[in-house]
């Protein structure tokens, strides 16, 4: 996406060469206090500097002679390095040296404050600026500040190019690619994403056949046996399209930061990554994001692209408020009737929150396959592994031990309720969740 800014004149300022000339002039004046001959030299230099500055001011580039196009790739991905590209046109008869500075943007960080571009006369040049998206959501690139050095290098003209341009930063789904396309393809085939015929299991009836030694007793189709007067066995086909429901806790428990991102950002990335893999299996993807109220909600359905889901949640932010788990799980129960895979992202380190979640999630686990996803913090392990050297270190270790015990207790209770638990470092979350999803499919738990 390109934008052509409108330019505004922002004044004439001394260039670095002018400051060096002024420094030399000051030195000559200082020496002239002892040696009068240097005062004459200083006067001559001052006159030359004034004449050069006047000439530089009148020979500066006109605003209409400079044109800048900004090109922004859409969309950006969180923490994935990106590039802003510029095309600079010089319509004047003199070569131009200029620096480009972008105004501040909430979702982007610029490793370099300014970039330099040299443009020959009646020509154009291209430049690139590296950027790092540091937050999800929508924002806009604003003014481009341009400093153009005049011909003699004593003065520089400053221009403002008004270039309002909306941008979006989506979650980073590169983990799916890092997982390995070949590995994913082979695992998906093994997981049963191709249609497989299994005796006496599955959900879609494939055919009926005569009973043979070795068939399980439960595979006998008694109605067909009664009609035909001989033992008949039903063969079913594993259903290909199944429900995957993503439940995102966007309350206060997901606001803490781990490394450079919030826990909620890691959850969004992992959720969309597993949804991307599930879409390869033609699974129906649903989503519920909630805090004190339901923020986003879509029942599972086919034909939904990952890009549409990412666009829906890219600007979703966690709120510093208590999450209403009862309302969120009530939505899941009312909109997901069929046995489904429910992936629930939360962080239960608060005993009060634990009791509420356990009561709700235990009901879902009786009917669905539920995976509860935690993100542990390496800082807790480091606090326990490091020998304390002061009273504050002892206090930190005690807090870390209490947090670890609470997490382990919550995970143990969930497992007794039939809930699968993933508790890994935040950076390993995406790969661990994809592995668990494939394992669920491989074992035919749905």
C-alpha positions in Angstrom: 0.0 0.0 0.0 1.4 3.4 -1.0 0.7 6.9 0.1 1.8 10.2 -1.4 2.3 12.8 1.3 1.5 16.5 1.1 4.5 18.6 2.0 4.7 21.6 4.2 7.7 23.9 4.8 9.2 23.7 8.3 12.0 26.3 8.1 15.7 26.6 7.4 18.3 25.4 9.9 22.1 25.3 10.1 23.6 22.1 8.8 26.5 20.3 10.6 29.0 22.0 8.2 27.8 25.4 9.5 28.4 24.5 13.1 31.9 23.4 12.3 32.5 26.7 10.5 31.1 28.6 13.5 33.4 26.6 15.8 36.5 27.5 13.7 35.4 31.2 13.7 35.1 31.2 17.4 38.6 29.7 17.7 40.0 32.4 15.5 38.3 35.1 17.6 39.8 33.6 20.7 43.3 33.5 19.3 42.7 37.0 18.0 42.7 38.3 21.5 46.4 37.6 21.7 47.3 38.0 18.0 45.5 40.8 16.3 46.3 39.4 12.9 43.8 36.5 13.6 41.0 39.0 14.0 41.4 40.1 10.4 41.3 36.4 9.4 38.2 35.9 11.5 36.5 38.8 9.9 37.2 37.5 6.4 35.9 34.0 7.4 32.8 35.5 8.9 32.1 37.4 5.7 32.7 34.3 3.6 30.4 32.3 5.9 27.6 34.9 5.7 27.9 35.0 1.9 27.9 31.3 1.7 24.8 31.0 3.9 22.9 33.6 1.8 23.8 31.8 -1.4 22.9 28.5 0.2 19.5 29.9 1.3 18.6 31.1 -2.2 19.8 28.0 -4.0 17.9 25.6 -1.8 15.5 23.0 -3.2 11.9 24.1 -3.8 9.1 22.2 -2.0 7.5 21.3 -5.3 10.7 19.7 -6.5 10.6 16.9 -3.9 8.1 14.1 -3.9 8.0 11.1 -1.5 5.9 7.9 -1.8 5.7 5.6 1.2 5.0 1.9 0.7 3.8 -0.2 3.6 3.5 -4.0 3.4 0.1 -5.2 4.9 -0.2 -6.5 7.4 2.7 -6.5 9.9 3.2 -9.5 12.2 3.9 -9.0 15.9 7.7 -9.1 16.7 8.4 -10.1 13.0 10.8 -7.5 11.5 9.2 -5.5 8.7 10.3 -2.8 6.3 8.9 0.6 5.2 9.9 1.5 1.7 10.2 5.0 0.3 10.5 6.3 -3.3 12.0 9.8 -3.4 11.7 11.9 -6.6 14.0 14.8 -7.2 12.6 17.2 -9.9 15.3 19.8 -9.4 18.6 20.2 -11.3 20.8 19.6 -8.3 21.7 16.5 -6.4 20.0 16.2 -3.0 21.0 14.7 0.2 18.2 14.2 2.7 17.3 12.4 5.9 13.9 10.8 6.6 12.4 10.6 10.0 9.0 9.0 10.8 6.8 10.3 13.6 6.1 8.0 16.6 3.8 5.1 16.1 2.4 3.1 19.0 2.7 -0.3 17.4 6.1 0.1 15.7 9.6 0.6 16.9 12.3 2.1 14.6 15.8 0.7 15.2 17.2 3.8 13.3 15.8 7.3 14.0 16.6 8.5 10.6 17.7 7.2 7.2 19.8 9.0 4.6 19.0 9.1 0.9 21.0 10.7 -2.0 19.1 11.5 -5.1 20.7 12.6 -8.4 19.1 15.6 -10.3 15.9 14.8 -12.2 15.9 11.3 -10.9 14.5 9.1 -8.1 16.0 6.9 -5.4 14.7 4.2 -3.1 15.2 3.7 0.6 14.1 1.3 3.2 13.6 1.6 7.0 13.6 -1.4 9.3 10.7 -1.6 11.8 9.8 -4.0 14.5 6.1 -4.3 15.4 5.9 -4.3 19.2 2.1 -4.4 19.8 -0.9 -5.8 18.1 -3.7 -3.7 16.9 -4.6 -0.8 14.5 -2.7 2.5 14.3 -1.6 4.9 11.7 1.7 6.2 10.4 1.8 10.0 10.5 4.1 12.8 9.5 7.4 12.2 7.6 10.0 14.8 8.6 12.5 15.4 5.9 15.8 17.3 6.2 17.3 18.4 2.9 20.9 19.7 2.8 21.4 22.7 0.5 24.0 22.8 -2.2 26.8 24.3 -0.1 26.0 22.2 2.9 25.7 25.2 5.3 22.0 25.2 5.6 19.3 22.5 5.5 15.6 22.9 4.8 13.1 21.0 6.8 9.9 19.8 5.3 6.9 18.0 6.8 5.1 15.5 4.7 1.6 14.8 6.0 1.2 11.1 5.3 -1.6 9.6 7.5 -1.7 5.9 6.7 -3.6 3.2 8.6 -1.7 0.1 9.5 -2.4 -3.2 11.3 -0.3 -5.5 13.3 -1.6 -9.1 13.4 -0.3 -12.0 15.6 2.7 -13.7 14.3 1.9 -17.0 12.7 5.4 -17.9 11.6 5.6 -20.6 14.2 3.4 -22.7 11.9 6.0 -22.4 9.2 8.8 -23.1 11.6 7.0 -26.2 12.7 7.9 -27.6 9.3 5.5 -28.1 6.4 6.7 -31.7 5.7 6.4 -32.6 9.4 3.0 -31.2 9.7 1.8 -32.9 6.5 3.0 -36.3 7.7 1.6 -35.9 11.2 -1.8 -34.8 9.8 -2.0 -37.9 7.6 -1.2 -40.1 10.6 -3.7 -38.2 12.7 -6.5 -39.4 10.5 -7.2 -36.3 8.4 -7.5 -38.6 5.5 -10.6 -40.6 5.5 -9.9 -43.9 7.4 -12.1 -46.9 7.8 -12.2 -48.3 11.3 -14.3 -51.2 12.5 -17.0 -50.4 15.0 -15.7 -46.8 15.7 -16.2 -43.4 14.2 -19.4 -41.4 13.6 -20.2 -41.9 9.9 -21.6 -45.3 8.8 -19.6 -46.6 5.9 -21.1 -50.0 5.2 -22.4 -53.3 6.6 -20.7 -56.7 6.2 -20.9 -60.2 7.5 -19.4 -60.9 10.9 -15.9 -62.5 10.8 -13.7 -64.0 13.6 -11.9 -61.3 15.4 -14.6 -58.7 15.2 -15.5 -57.0 18.4 -18.8 -57.9 20.0 -19.8 -54.2 20.2 -19.4 -53.8 16.4 -22.4 -56.0 15.7 -25.3 -54.2 14.2 -28.3 -55.9 15.8 -31.0 -54.4 13.7 -29.4 -55.5 10.5 -28.7 -58.9 12.1 -32.4 -59.3 12.9 -33.4 -58.3 9.4 -31.0 -60.6 7.5 -30.9 -63.5 10.0 -27.2 -63.5 10.3 -24.6 -61.6 12.2 -23.8 -58.2 10.6 -21.0 -55.8 11.5 -21.1 -52.1 11.0 -18.0 -50.3 9.6 -17.8 -46.6 10.3 -15.7 -43.8 8.8 -13.9 -41.3 11.0 -15.6 -38.0 10.6 -13.3 -35.5 8.9 -14.9 -32.2 10.0 -14.9 -31.6 13.7 -15.3 -28.7 16.0 -12.4 -26.8 17.5 -13.5 -24.1 20.0 -10.9 -21.5 21.2 -11.7 -19.9 24.5 -9.5 -16.9 25.4 -9.4 -15.4 28.8 -8.8 -11.7 28.3 -9.0 -10.7 32.0 -6.4 -9.5 34.4 -4.7 -12.8 34.7 -3.5 -12.5 31.1 -2.0 -9.0 31.4 1.4 -9.8 33.0 4.4 -9.7 30.6 6.7 -12.7 30.0 9.9 -11.5 28.3 8.8 -8.9 25.8 5.1 -9.8 25.4 2.0 -10.1 27.5 0.7 -13.6 28.2 -2.4 -12.7 26.2 -0.2 -12.0 23.1 1.3 -15.5 23.4 -2.2 -17.0 23.7 -3.4 -15.2 20.6 -0.5 -16.4 18.6 -0.8 -20.0 19.8 -4.6 -20.0 19.2 -4.4 -18.8 15.7 -1.5 -21.2 14.9 -3.5 -24.2 16.0 -6.6 -22.9 14.2 -4.4 -22.7 11.1 -3.4 -26.3 11.4 -7.0 -27.3 12.2 -8.2 -25.6 9.0 -6.1 -28.1 7.0 -8.3 -30.8 8.5 -11.4 -28.9 7.4 -12.3 -28.6 11.1 -14.9 -26.0 12.1 -13.3 -23.2 14.1 -15.1 -21.2 16.8 -13.9 -18.5 19.1 -14.8 -16.9 22.4 -12.8 -14.1 24.0 -14.0 -12.7 27.3 -13.1 -10.6 30.3 -15.9 -9.1 32.5 -18.1 -9.6 29.4 -17.8 -11.5 26.1 -15.6 -9.5 23.8 -15.6 -11.7 20.7 -17.8 -14.7 19.9 -18.3 -16.9 16.9 -19.8 -20.4 16.9 -17.8 -23.1 15.0 -18.4 -23.2 11.3 -16.6 -24.2 8.2 -15.2 -22.0 5.5 -13.7 -19.5 7.9 -10.2 -18.5 6.9 -7.4 -17.9 9.4 -6.9 -14.4 8.0 -10.5 -13.5 8.9 -10.1 -14.8 12.4 -6.8 -12.9 12.8 -8.4 -9.7 11.5 -11.1 -10.1 14.1 -8.8 -10.5 17.1 -5.8 -8.5 16.0 -6.8 -5.4 18.1 -8.2 -7.4 21.1 -6.5 -6.3 24.3 -6.6 -7.8 27.8 -8.5 -5.9 30.4 -7.5 -5.4 34.0 -10.7 -6.8 35.4 -12.1 -10.1 36.7 -13.1 -12.5 34.0 -16.7 -13.8 34.0 -16.0 -17.5 33.4 -19.6 -18.6 34.0 -20.8 -16.3 31.1 -18.1 -17.5 28.7 -18.7 -21.2 29.4 -22.4 -20.7 29.2 -21.9 -19.4 25.7 -19.8 -22.5 24.8 -22.5 -24.9 26.2 -25.3 -23.2 24.3 -23.5 -22.9 20.9 -21.5 -26.1 20.9 -23.8 -29.1 21.2 -21.6 -31.7 19.4 -18.6 -33.2 21.1 -15.7 -30.8 20.3 -12.2 -29.9 21.2 -12.2 -26.9 23.5 -8.8 -25.1 23.9 -9.0 -22.8 27.0 -6.2 -20.2 27.5 -5.9 -18.8 31.0 -3.5 -18.5 33.9 -4.8 -19.7 37.2 -2.4 -18.5 39.8 -5.2 -16.9 41.9 -7.0 -19.3 44.3 -10.3 -17.3 44.0 -10.1 -17.6 40.2 -9.2 -21.3 40.4 -12.4 -22.2 42.2 -14.6 -20.5 39.7 -12.8 -21.9 36.7 -12.7 -25.5 38.0 -16.4 -25.5 38.6 -17.2 -24.4 35.1 -14.5 -26.4 33.2 -15.4 -29.7 35.0 -18.9 -29.6 33.5 -17.5 -29.1 30.0 -15.0 -32.0 30.3 -17.8 -34.5 30.8 -18.9 -33.9 27.2 -16.0 -32.4 25.3 -12.3 -32.8 25.0 -10.9 -29.9 27.0 -7.3 -28.7 26.8 -6.4 -26.0 29.4 -3.4 -24.0 28.4 -1.1 -22.3 31.0 2.1 -20.3 30.4 4.8 -20.7 33.0 7.4 -18.0 33.6 11.1 -18.8 33.5 11.6 -16.1 36.1 9.9 -18.5 38.7 12.3 -21.3 38.0 15.3 -18.9 38.1 14.2 -17.6 41.4 14.1 -21.1 42.8 17.3 -22.3 41.2 19.4 -19.3 42.4 20.8 -19.4 45.9 19.4 -16.4 47.8 22.0 -13.8 48.8 19.8 -11.3 50.6 16.5 -11.1 52.4 14.8 -9.9 49.3 16.0 -13.0 47.4 14.5 -15.2 50.1 11.2 -13.4 49.8 11.3 -13.7 46.0 12.0 -17.5 46.3 9.1 -17.9 48.7 6.7 -16.2 46.4 8.0 -18.2 43.4 7.5 -21.4 45.3 4.0 -20.5 46.3 3.1 -19.7 42.7 4.6 -22.9 41.4 2.7 -25.0 44.0 -0.6 -23.3 43.2 -0.1 -24.0 39.5 0.7 -27.6 40.1 -2.3 -28.0 42.4 -4.6 -26.5 39.8 -3.2 -28.7 37.0 -3.6 -31.8 39.2 -7.3 -31.0 39.9 -7.9 -30.4 36.2 -6.4 -33.7 35.2 -8.6 -35.5 37.8 -11.6 -33.8 36.1 -10.5 -35.3 32.8 -9.0 -32.0 31.4 -5.7 -32.1 29.5 -3.2 -29.6 30.7 -0.4 -27.8 28.9 1.9 -25.9 31.1 5.1 -24.9 29.2 7.2 -21.7 28.9 5.4 -19.0 26.9 7.9 -19.2 23.9 7.2 -23.0 23.6 3.5 -22.7 23.8 2.6 -22.7 20.1 4.6 -25.9 19.2 3.3 -27.7 22.3 -0.3 -26.9 21.5 0.0 -28.0 17.9 1.5 -31.3 19.1 -1.3 -31.8 21.5 -3.9 -31.1 18.8 -2.4 -33.6 16.5 -2.3 -36.2 19.3 -6.0 -35.7 20.0 -6.7 -36.3 16.3 -4.4 -39.2 16.1 -6.1 -41.0 19.0 -9.5 -40.2 17.7 -10.6 -38.7 21.0 -13.3 -36.6 19.2 
